[in-house]
Amino acid sequence: MLTALYVPANRPDRFAKAVAAGPDLIVFDLEDAVPVDDKGDARGWAVAWIAANAAGSVEVRVNAPGTQWIEDDLAAVAALPVIRIRVPKVESAGDVHSILEQVPTARITALIESPLGLERAYEIASADPRVVAIALGEADLSSALGVDGSAGLAWARGRLVSASRAAGLGAPMMSVYPRVNDLDGLRQTSLEGRALGFVGRTAIHPRQLATIVECFTPTAVQIAEAEALLAAVDKAGVSEGGVIVLPDGRMVDPAMVGRAQEISTLMREIESRSS
């Protein structure tokens, strides 16, 4: 999965447009994008639309634990058969367990937006098998840490990647890039995130999707190298132990095969999505 697209839940006129934009996942936002006076209507519109139209590629960002809206949010989404819930401001495994007690069929994306949540990233990621992803809420986290820009977030981003991998969740997706018209900035920061180990990114506007896909799709050189490595490994039986030397002089042992397998798997997923 390379792309997720937020759509404000108080804008039902945008729901079908979000689907038509072709993201891998649509995130109906009940939290930051929705004014206080619209919370109830937004919740109803989103849940009704998902019940009537969704085919599993949706997620609902509920309001944060402890807010006055969270109980109604969870009661509404609990009526859906199986749902992904994006939970803001998660700071502990207990926060995850509390959500799952109320919506046992949920799959959780936990948003980490505070220094305490960041320190407990692995605890959160491994809290329950129904946690399927963790992600940063970078605006809140930057404010709490007192940092600016990509340089200030580099350590936090790396920590999130490590926690996600350690918990067996694979590579996480990057947080949104808030400047909708700045595609150069989106590209630059996405490539920085890719270098840190992220795969894919969440968008706030459909025009960002193509750039995200471009940045996180393996290059032709990477694909060719991965295919050559896997073919050589298969031919030599190195997956069962031992070391081989590729024609370009690289020494390969079983521990080096994983990255090539990830690239190959990602390309199959991308090709399947576009077919």
N, C-alpha and C positions, 0 to 999 in steps of 0.2 A: 504494500500500500504506500503510494507516494504522495497522495494529496488528500487533504480534508478541507472542507469549505464551511465556514460559519455562515449561518443565515439567521437574522434576528427573528425570534418567534412571534414578535408583534407585527411582522410584515408578511402575512399569508400570500400577498401578491407576488412575493419573491420565491416561494417554495418550489414551484414548478421550474422556474428559471434556474434555481440552484441545481436541480436535478439535470436539466438540459446542459449545464456547463460541464458535466462529466467528471466530477471529482470521485475519488474512490470512496469517500465517506462524507456525508453531510452532517454537520453539527447544528442542531436547533438550539439557539442560545436563549435561555430564560434568564440569564444573569446580567452581565454588564451592558449588553446591547438594549435592554428593555427598561424603560422608565418605570418607576415605582407604580404609578397609576395604571400601567398596562400589564402588570404581572399576571393577573388573573385571566384576562382575555388571551394573552400570549400563550399561556399554558394550555388553555382549552384548544386554541387553534392548532398548536403544534401536535398535541396528542391525537386530535381528531384526524389530522392529515396523515400522521404516521400510521394510525390504525387502518386508514382507508387505502394508503398508497405504498407504504414502505415495503421493501423486500430485503431487509437486513443490513443495508448499507447506511444506516443512520445512527446518530448518537444525540442525546439530549444533555446539554450543559445545564444542570440544575443550579439553584442558588446555593450559596455556601452553607455548610453545617453551622447551626447556631442562629441563622437568620430567621425572620418571621415567615418566610415563604417556603422553606425547605420541606416541611411536613406535607404541605399541599402538593408540592412538586413531586415528591416521592409517591404519594397516594395516586396521583394521576398517571405517572409512568408505570406504576405497578399493574395497572389494568391492561397493559400491553403484554403480549405473550413472552417475548424475549427482547430485551432492550439493552443497549449500551448507554451507560450514564457517565458523563464527564463531570467529575466532582471537583469544584474549586477549593483552594486553600486547605488541602489535606495536610495534616501535620503529624499523623500517627496511624498505626495499624488500627487503633480503636475507631478512628474516623471511618475507615473502610468497613470495619465490622458493623458499625452502626447503620450504614447505608444498606449493607447486604441483609441485615436482620429485617429491614422493612421491605426490601425488594430482592428476594432470594434468587430470582431468575436473571438479575442484572449482570452485565459484564462492565467492569469499572475501568475508566481512564482516570487516574488520580493526578490532579494538577498540583504541582509543588510551587508555592508562591511566597514562601517565607524562609528565613534562615533555619528555623527549627525544622520545617519540613524537609529542607535540603539535607540537613544533618541526618535525618531519618529516612532518606530516600530508599535505601535497600529494605529497611523494615516495611515501608509502605508498599514497595514493589512486590515483596514476597509475603504480604499479609494474608493472601487467600488466592487460590487458583483462578478465581473469577476476576482478579485484577489482570487485565489484558495489556495495559500500557500505563506508563507514567510520562508526564510532560511538564515542562516549565511554564509557569505564568510569569513571563519575563518582565512585564511592566511593574507588577507589584514587587517582584523579587528585586529588581534593580533599585526601586525606591527604598526597600527595606535594607539592602546592602550598602546603599549610598554610592552606587557605581553608575557609570554611563557607557553606553555603546558595547560593541562586541568584545573589546578587550576586557572590560570590567566583568563580563559574563562568562568569559572563557573557562574559568575554573568551575563555575556552577554547571555549565553545559557538559564539561568532561565528567564531572561527578555524576550527573544524571545518566550519561551513556554507560558508565561503569556499573551503576546500580541496576539499570535495566538489564544489562548483559548478565550480571551476577545472579539476578533473580530468574534468569531463563526466559525473559520477555523479548530478547532480540534487540535490534537497534531501535531507538525511539525516534519520533518525528520532532522536528524543530517547532518552536513557537512561531506565532505570526510575525510578519513584518508589517508595521502599521502604516507605512507611507505607500498608499495604494498606487500612486502614479510614478513612483521611483523604482522602475524595474531594474535599473542598474544596481541600486542599493540592495534590492531583493536578491539579485544574482550574486553579488559579492558576498553577502552574509550567508546565503545558502551554500556557496562553495566553502566558506569557512566552517560551516556546520558539518558539511560532508566530510571535511578533513578531520573533524573531531569524532566522527563515527555515527552521525545522524543519517537516517535514511527517510527522505520525504519531509514535507512541511505542511502546516496548517495555513490556510489562506483566509483573508477577510473579503476578497473580491474575486470574481471569476477571472479577471484579466491577469491575475497573478499565477494561475494554474499552469499555463504553458511554460513559464520560466522555471517554476519549481520542478516540473517533470524534466525539463532540459538539464537542470543542475544535478539532479539525483539519479539520472539514468547513466549507467556505466558507459564509458567511452568505447569507441570501436577498438582501440588498442587494448583496453582492459578486458573486453570481451574475448578478443582473439587470444590474449595471453592466458586467460582463465581456461578457455577451451583447449588450448595446446597443453597446458599443465595437466588438466584432468585426463586428457587422452594419453599423455605420457605416463601418468601415474597408473591409469587403468592397464596399460600395456605391460608395465613393469611389475605390477602387483605390489607397489609400494604401500598401498593402503593397509597391507597386512604386516608392514614392518620393513625397515631398511631405508636406504637412501638411493636416489637416482640423480644423475646429472643431465639436465636438459641441454639441447643443442646450443643454447646461448650461454652455457656455462653455469647456470644456476643449479645449486644443490637443493633438492626437494625431499623432505621427509613427511610423514603423515601429519605432523602438527601444522604444516604449511598449506595443507590442502583446503582447510576450512574456508578461507577467504575466497578462493576460486569457486568453491561450491556455492557460497552465498551470492556471488556475482551471477553465476549461471541460473540459480533459482530466481533471483530478482528479474532477470531478463525474461524468463519464461512467464512470470507473473505479468510483466509489462506487455508482452506480446499477447497474452491471453486477454488482457483488459482491452487492448486496442483492436482485437479481431471481431 
